[in-house]
Amino acid sequence: MADLKTTLDAVLNGVVQGSRQVPGVVAMVTDRQGDIYSGAAGARVMGGAAMTEDTVFAIFSTTKAIAGTAALQCVEDGLLDLDAPARDYAPAIGRLQVLDGFDAVGDPILRAPKSDITTRHLLTHTAGFGYDFFNENYARLAADHGQPSVVTCSRAALETPLLFDPGTKWEYGTNIDWVGQVVEGIRGKRLGAVLRERVFDPLGMVDIGFARTPSMRERTASIHARAADGGLSDMNFFFPDEPEVDCGGHGLYSTVPEYMKFIRMWLNDGAGPGGQVLRPETVAMAVTNKLEPHQQVGMLPGVIPSLSHDAEFFPGLKKGWSYSFMTVEQDAPTGRPAGAIGWAGLANLFYWIDRQNGIGGYWATQILPFGDPVSFSGYLDFETAVCRALVPASAA
């Protein structure tokens, strides 16, 4: 294990040095029992305070699996039918229409969807929602018609047209924000309160939430923008600390150690220090690919260059989507085995959970655009080193 620490420390130190560097990084690895590696390198903000293990990050879409967990709990409690219309729980979603392009003067052409959105569609990103930084039509709605960015954490940012009829294809988007609205409709509470009661407290997760405590604000890393020449600048951007909507798709702040507790719950068949968060049979069901053959997870096109590059995990490998993780359906070049789960966050945060071998890891930086070559390649080196050390050769 000492050799692994030396290797991983070198990966972290390598990405915070040189002309094209990241400001700072925190990365951790856990097995089923507890954390087996923790590292921090660089600074929270260029030229500022050192990056430390207790640094708070805007975790963006690594929020999704946590909101998905709350929905699965509703299923376990007999309160949520995944195939019922989602409008039964979140009425506003029933008013949304499908965007069928734009007319001659550039106004959106809208029509009623051919079927209802279900929570199953939402959990699998097949409901019809997208993101403006990955979809040209949403980018046009934002630029020409004032569709707000999801980072505003506003209701108007969620109540957008659908890009296609529910269930007809896969597209990554604001679906899990709507899952959060479904959970709120069922539980009668804000999503943050539901998560605190049913996920965070049972797992002992303290430094996590849609609203930062004063202590969390003091420890928050800055999000940096990388310019074309590789240079970095502090964007001075933060999610609202009193958001209109608790956005289950992207809105949480957390430290990496807190997220490791969530990863361990999935490694331990739903168990945490405060008891079962999910039943073992729910976990086993939730981590498998739910997409139909015509619904493929592929490259995410970076249509707003300041926010994302074209990005894809493991090009050429078959990937699926579960409740709510990306699945790899073939062994990945890092050593991540087929059947493992994971995902990412827009500011170049990445994680994976290998239930077969009982390990998981998380890599946290705060840089835009997504798919930053330095952070992403550093993450892949990190995952590869972990898998080489801890995954049996026959398993990957």
Protein Blocks (a to p, Z undefined) as FASTA:
>chain_A
ZZmmmmmmmmmmmmmgcjbdcfbdcdddddfkbcfbdcdehjfbghiacddfklccdekj
mlmmmmmmmmmmmmmnopacfkbcfklmmmmlmmpccdebjafkopacddddfbdcdfkl
mmnopnopacfklcfklmmmmmmnopacfklopaklmmccdfbdehiaccddfklmmmmm
mmmmmnopafklmmmmmmmmmnopabgcfbdcfklmmmpccdddddfkopacdehiacdf
bdfbdcfklmpccdfklmmmmmmmmmnnopafkbcfbdfklmmmmmpcfbdfklccdddd
dfblkloccddehehiacdddddddddfbdcfkopaghiacdddfkopaddddfknopac
ddddddddehiaklmmmmmmmmmmmmmmmmcfklZZ
